[in-house]
Amino acid sequence: MAFHQRLLISIASLYTVLTCQIAGAQQSVPISQAPKRADVIGSGSRPVSGAELPGLLIGNTTYDLWLTAPQGSDYRSGDVVQRYFRDRSIARSRNKGVTTDTRWWIEGNALCSEITRNGRACFVLYPFKGQLVACDVDWDDCPLLVRIVPGNPESY
């Protein structure tokens, strides 16, 4: 891995930590239920901006824990989806042993990706209680906890 890639990964990881601290979340607090968007915003949390998302995601992997899964979806509460953002348009996802490539993009401050049945899903990331939560732009809940790790540790 080239020096500039390691530097960018370090900066992205540091950004995540600093964002959580700036939001007043000095210590990580376990979150077991999907918080309401109003509670997240009411805590003083500001969304990760659309301009910052590529630097956090490209070349890195997210582990997305469903706190509350959408009705009618293939996901269940407690499912973890791994997504490696290999470039600015394709993320390789793994869920329940199945690996797929999906298209992703940014709309405003939202991270969007194509969904087979529904067309698209868009989420805004917020630092909240020392963690990152993803709030669906179409829901009042923030159903996902998101952890970003450098690189592609699962090598998929």
Backbone torsions as a table, in degrees:
resi	resn	phi	psi	omega
1	MET	NA	131.8	-177.7
2	ALA	-68.8	153.9	-179.2
3	PHE	-55.9	-44.5	-177.5
4	HIS	-65.4	-31.5	176.9
5	GLN	-67.8	-43.2	178.0
6	ARG	-63.1	-38.9	179.3
7	LEU	-64.3	-44.2	178.8
8	LEU	-63.6	-40.1	177.8
9	ILE	-63.9	-42.2	178.3
10	SER	-63.3	-41.4	178.5
11	ILE	-64.2	-43.0	179.5
12	ALA	-62.9	-42.4	179.1
13	SER	-65.8	-43.3	178.1
14	LEU	-63.1	-40.4	178.7
15	TYR	-58.3	-44.4	-179.8
16	THR	-59.7	-45.5	179.8
17	VAL	-64.1	-47.1	-178.2
18	LEU	-65.3	-38.4	178.9
19	THR	-59.9	-43.5	179.4
20	CYS	-65.1	-38.8	-180.0
21	GLN	-70.8	-40.2	179.0
22	ILE	-63.0	-33.9	-179.7
23	ALA	-74.3	3.3	177.6
24	GLY	89.0	7.7	-179.2
25	ALA	-98.6	78.3	-176.6
26	GLN	-69.8	-28.1	-177.0
27	GLN	-130.1	141.5	178.7
28	SER	-71.4	131.1	178.8
29	VAL	-114.9	129.1	179.8
30	PRO	-58.3	136.0	177.3
31	ILE	-118.3	119.0	-178.1
32	SER	-112.5	-14.7	176.9
33	GLN	-123.0	150.7	179.2
34	ALA	-65.4	119.6	177.4
35	PRO	-72.5	156.1	174.4
36	LYS	-78.4	145.4	178.8
37	ARG	-56.4	-40.9	-179.2
38	ALA	-61.1	-37.0	178.4
39	ASP	-69.0	-38.5	178.8
40	VAL	-64.7	-48.6	-179.8
41	ILE	-67.0	-39.5	179.0
42	GLY	-63.5	-21.5	178.2
43	SER	-76.7	-4.9	-177.7
44	GLY	94.0	2.4	-179.4
45	SER	-68.6	139.6	175.8
46	ARG	-110.9	143.4	-179.3
47	PRO	-67.3	150.9	168.7
48	VAL	-66.9	128.9	-174.5
49	SER	-74.9	155.5	177.3
50	GLY	-58.7	-32.2	178.6
51	ALA	-68.7	-28.5	-178.2
52	GLU	-86.6	-21.9	-174.7
53	LEU	-58.6	-46.7	-179.2
54	PRO	-57.2	-40.6	-179.9
55	GLY	-65.2	-30.8	177.9
56	LEU	-79.1	-32.5	-169.3
57	LEU	-99.7	-46.4	-172.2
58	ILE	-61.1	125.8	-178.8
59	GLY	84.6	2.2	-178.3
60	ASN	-122.5	170.8	-178.0
61	THR	-118.7	137.6	171.7
62	THR	-108.2	146.2	170.7
63	TYR	-114.1	111.1	-174.5
64	ASP	-105.6	113.8	-180.0
65	LEU	-97.3	120.2	178.2
66	TRP	-77.8	111.2	173.2
67	LEU	-78.2	-40.7	176.1
68	THR	-137.2	118.0	-178.8
69	ALA	-88.6	145.2	178.8
70	PRO	-65.6	142.0	177.2
71	GLN	-61.9	140.3	177.5
72	GLY	80.7	1.2	-179.7
73	SER	-93.5	171.6	176.0
74	ASP	-79.6	-8.5	-177.9
75	TYR	-89.0	154.1	174.6
76	ARG	-128.2	154.0	174.7
77	SER	-55.3	132.9	-177.7
78	GLY	97.5	-15.3	176.7
79	ASP	-66.1	144.2	175.5
80	VAL	-118.3	126.2	177.5
81	VAL	-109.0	128.2	176.4
82	GLN	-98.2	135.3	177.5
83	ARG	-135.7	121.4	175.2
84	TYR	-100.5	118.3	-178.5
85	PHE	-90.1	90.5	-172.3
86	ARG	-74.6	-26.7	176.0
87	ASP	-155.5	-165.7	-174.5
88	ARG	-77.5	-0.1	-178.6
89	SER	-135.7	-20.6	-176.2
90	ILE	-121.3	131.4	172.5
91	ALA	-119.5	132.6	175.7
92	ARG	-93.3	119.9	-176.5
93	SER	-108.9	146.4	174.7
94	ARG	-132.6	126.6	177.7
95	ASN	-143.8	124.9	178.4
96	LYS	54.5	39.6	176.6
97	GLY	82.0	-3.5	-179.9
98	VAL	-101.4	128.1	-179.7
99	THR	-108.3	131.4	178.6
100	THR	-139.1	153.2	172.2
101	ASP	-98.9	131.1	177.8
102	THR	-128.1	150.8	177.4
103	ARG	-83.1	138.7	176.3
104	TRP	-133.7	158.2	-179.8
105	TRP	-159.4	175.3	-179.4
106	ILE	-117.9	131.6	173.3
107	GLU	-121.3	108.4	-176.0
108	GLY	62.9	-119.9	175.8
109	ASN	-100.1	9.1	-175.0
110	ALA	-99.3	138.5	171.6
111	LEU	-90.5	119.2	-176.4
112	CYS	-116.8	150.7	173.9
113	SER	-147.4	155.8	-179.3
114	GLU	-78.1	141.4	178.9
115	ILE	-121.1	132.2	-174.3
116	THR	-54.7	-51.0	-174.7
117	ARG	-79.4	-41.6	-169.0
118	ASN	-103.6	0.7	179.6
119	GLY	93.0	-62.3	-179.5
120	ARG	-156.2	159.6	171.8
121	ALA	-136.1	136.7	-179.5
122	CYS	-127.9	135.8	-178.9
123	PHE	-131.9	143.2	173.2
124	VAL	-106.1	130.4	-180.0
125	LEU	-89.5	133.9	177.0
126	TYR	-130.5	136.4	167.5
127	PRO	-72.8	132.6	-176.8
128	PHE	-153.4	121.8	178.8
129	LYS	54.1	40.0	176.6
130	GLY	79.6	7.9	179.6
131	GLN	-133.2	172.7	173.4
132	LEU	-102.1	130.3	173.3
133	VAL	-115.6	151.3	177.9
134	ALA	-113.4	121.6	-179.8
135	CYS	-102.9	124.1	178.4
136	ASP	-67.8	132.7	-177.4
137	VAL	-65.9	-19.4	-178.5
138	ASP	-99.7	-4.2	-177.2
139	TRP	-119.2	167.1	173.5
140	ASP	-88.8	-16.3	-177.5
141	ASP	-92.8	161.4	172.0
142	CYS	-114.6	87.3	-166.7
143	PRO	-79.5	-5.7	-174.3
144	LEU	-122.6	138.0	163.4
145	LEU	-96.2	135.5	-175.6
146	VAL	-122.7	128.8	173.5
147	ARG	-119.0	128.4	179.8
148	ILE	-105.8	127.2	177.3
149	VAL	-122.2	148.2	-178.5
150	PRO	-65.0	141.2	172.0
151	GLY	71.1	-153.3	-177.0
152	ASN	-125.7	73.3	-173.2
153	PRO	-62.7	-22.2	179.8
154	GLU	-88.7	-7.4	178.9
155	SER	52.3	50.7	176.1
156	TYR	-122.4	NA	NA
